[in-house]
Amino acid sequence: MTTPLPDAARRVAAAAQALGLDVAVIEMPASTRTAEDAAAACGCTVGQIVKSLVFSGRDSGTPYLLLVSGTNRVDQEAVAAHLGEPLDRPNGKAVRDITGFAIGGIPPLGHATPLATFFDPDLLAHDIVWAAAGTPSCVFSVAPGALAAAIGAKTLVMTG
């Protein structure tokens, strides 16, 4: 007997379906909170993990979602230069208010607030990537190009 997915994961599955993405959200027995944990749980490389990082524009307050390969670190200054304003990292409560999800389980889609979304081109080097599905233990796999297209993400080099 399978246990039903948590509400947050069901919201992600429904959002993916509404965007035309055929994904199966699964709950892992171990945490997938970090890219390394997720790669171990999913049986893939760290580079195949999609980190969903929320930033906000210091001047405009605009929330931005950066979808980054698990092996990469965001060059915040370079991204800020591209966006035309300095960036701040909101706290956990603000991230939950913006996205509807807690840090460690933020998916690339299905957010409470529409987000300007940018996609790390390094993710496109993989046939399949794995992303959080609303909780620190729920994930889904998807072709990165299909994901980027479905959510209208703009490709942006985010690493130095």
NORGI-V231549 format. One record per residue. RES is the residue in three letters. D_CENTER is the distance of its C-alpha to the mean C-alpha in whole Angstrom. Layout:
RES_D_CENTER, RES_D_CENTER
This chain:
MET_30, THR_26, THR_24, PRO_22, LEU_19, PRO_18, ASP_18, ALA_14, ALA_13, ARG_16, ARG_14, VAL_11, ALA_14, ALA_16, ALA_13, ALA_13, GLN_16, ALA_17, LEU_15, GLY_17, LEU_15, ASP_17, VAL_15, ALA_16, VAL_14, ILE_16, GLU_16, MET_17, PRO_20, ALA_19, SER_16, THR_12, ARG_12, THR_12, ALA_11, GLU_15, ASP_15, ALA_12, ALA_14, ALA_18, ALA_17, CYS_16, GLY_18, CYS_17, THR_16, VAL_14, GLY_13, GLN_12, ILE_9, VAL_5, LYS_5, SER_3, LEU_7, VAL_9, PHE_12, SER_15, GLY_18, ARG_21, ASP_24, SER_22, GLY_20, THR_17, PRO_14, TYR_11, LEU_8, LEU_7, LEU_5, VAL_8, SER_10, GLY_10, THR_14, ASN_13, ARG_14, VAL_13, ASP_17, GLN_17, GLU_20, ALA_20, VAL_17, ALA_19, ALA_22, HIS_20, LEU_19, GLY_22, GLU_22, PRO_21, LEU_18, ASP_17, ARG_15, PRO_15, ASN_17, GLY_15, LYS_17, ALA_16, VAL_12, ARG_13, ASP_16, ILE_13, THR_11, GLY_13, PHE_11, ALA_12, ILE_10, GLY_10, GLY_8, ILE_6, PRO_4, PRO_4, LEU_7, GLY_10, HIS_10, ALA_14, THR_14, PRO_14, LEU_11, ALA_12, THR_9, PHE_10, PHE_9, ASP_11, PRO_14, ASP_14, LEU_12, LEU_14, ALA_17, HIS_16, ASP_17, ILE_14, VAL_11, TRP_9, ALA_6, ALA_6, ALA_8, GLY_9, THR_12, PRO_12, SER_14, CYS_12, VAL_10, PHE_11, SER_12, VAL_12, ALA_14, PRO_11, GLY_14, ALA_14, LEU_10, ALA_11, ALA_14, ALA_13, ILE_11, GLY_13, ALA_11, LYS_14, THR_14, LEU_15, VAL_16, MET_14, THR_16, GLY_20
